[in-house]
């Protein structure tokens, strides 16, 4: 019994607490890492007594939303022997601080909206807010992942949230701020907790490892910071894993092995091979990294990160001072930034963005990654779009814009002919720039067969060269919106004609291209339908695009303005003015131009309206 008693009386070792919990911030001074704007706002609000009734905390996972909510609840209920008011100075623990930070205070109610989504859970809160807190100054409700609440739950919370009792405060936390109704957001004071920068994370990790007495390599901490992607909790979890993986120390090789990363220096070498277009060297470097344990997808991702770094250093040289970067990334990244063109970097970036998902979803990631690298290295020899366009212009300029010699013909003294050879039919490119005609047949032009007639070289006449087609020409001329409306009428598409007349404002037009503005009430499908019909009716492809320029008035607007002008001119006519004065209540309903009507209806005499006192000018209708 004595032995058992002595064994039981021995102190058991304390349970290990992970770094993310052990070094969780306890006051606003700890939150200064990456969240300075929010701390400054809360400090000023508490000092001036402008304390909101509800707060909304949003940000990515691991930036400290729940911890900030607890610190805020602690500040609202802070009380010591000397201080009994809300304050952000929490260096001395108060009466309620320990219980609040451990999540066990009776007046600070924490609720996970992911598991309490219904209206019944919110109704319970609404019923409890009437009662004053048991011991603290405020009854604080902390609702985590608030975006998970149902629509009914949000609606049930609105009235209480807008006018809560003076002893109640609400603190919400969410990672999906867009899913929170605007009616709830408008009743809260919102704080966006930003991602923690890599340099801040490296500093935090260094401080914690110093307190833990763990040796570390700064470059290894930079690797962990990059993998954390701005989340302190994720970074500390990885740091815990790195300490265990390295046997009590954090070294570069152990972190690289743990994360499946490639050596950053080797990534830079791989980038250099790709930029030079050396496919064999690039594949050899990738194979070496793969055999060393690097994940193919991670290699491509690291390559994309370095491409982004080089591009960024071209415009922001100060970015090299980031502590999360290794020395080789700083130096060689700056070298590439000065030598590699932006167009090349942009092309590598776009190809990697498409290649990474291919490698991730492939059953053979290594093979897929190699194919991406081959494409990248091959593209290094291709000219940039600007260079290609410039070369095309140079080549077209060298031709002088002249015509190309036809088969069997020539220009001037360089003319050659095959005497006695039969002349073949020549395929002529249709007006639609090589597009197939409606019946799918190629248009041919037959050249007379003159082979039976013996001719000499001196008798051969030079044929005119066939000029290249510069621009597609429509089989039906379309030069205005009026032409388009007439085309709709000829093809019996009355609906489209009505839409064109009423909604389309012309900005500019040329064969194959139409830039228009449309009225606010125009159908959304109008431009697409118009492009399809124009191609069908004219035989060429049309690009119909929307322009922000005001453009010309629609056909109906133009007709209305013209009619208003004719009516205004008619009012100025002495005879019409006399008739309107003679017959009170009479008005001009329409004005028609006689010459136009006579042209349209040759044998029909224009209508004439008569009054008791005299004749009206022919073509003027008075009501």
Secondary structure, DSSP 8 states (H G I E B T S, - for coil): -HHHHHHHHS--------HHHHT---SHHHHTTT-HHHHHHHHHHHHHT---SEEEEE-STTSSHHHHHHHHHHHHT---SS--S--S--SS--TTHHHHHTT--TTEEEEETTT--SHHHHHHHHHHTTS--SSSSSEEEEEESGGGS-HHHHHHHHHHHHS--TTEEEEEEES-GGGS-HHHHTTSEEEE-----HHHHHHHHHHHHHHHT-EE-HHHHHHHHHHHTT-HHHHHHHHHHHHHHTTSEE-HHHHHHHHT---HHHHHHHHHHHHHT-HHHHHHHHHHHHHTT--HHHHHHHHHHHHHHHHHHHH-GGGGG-TTS-HHHHHHHHHHHHHS-HHHHHHHHHHHHHHHHHHHH-S-HHHHHHHHHHHHHHHTTS--HHHHHHHHHHHHHHTTT--B--TT--SGGG----TT-----EE---TTTT---TTS---EE-----TTS---GGG------B----S---SS---SHHHHHHHHHHTT-HHHHHHHHHHEEEEEEETTEEEEEE-TTS-TTHHHHHHHHHHHHHSS--EEEE-SS--S--HHHHHHHHHHHHHHHHHHSHHHHHHHHHSTT--EEEE--HHHHHHHSSSS-----B-SS-B--TTEEE-
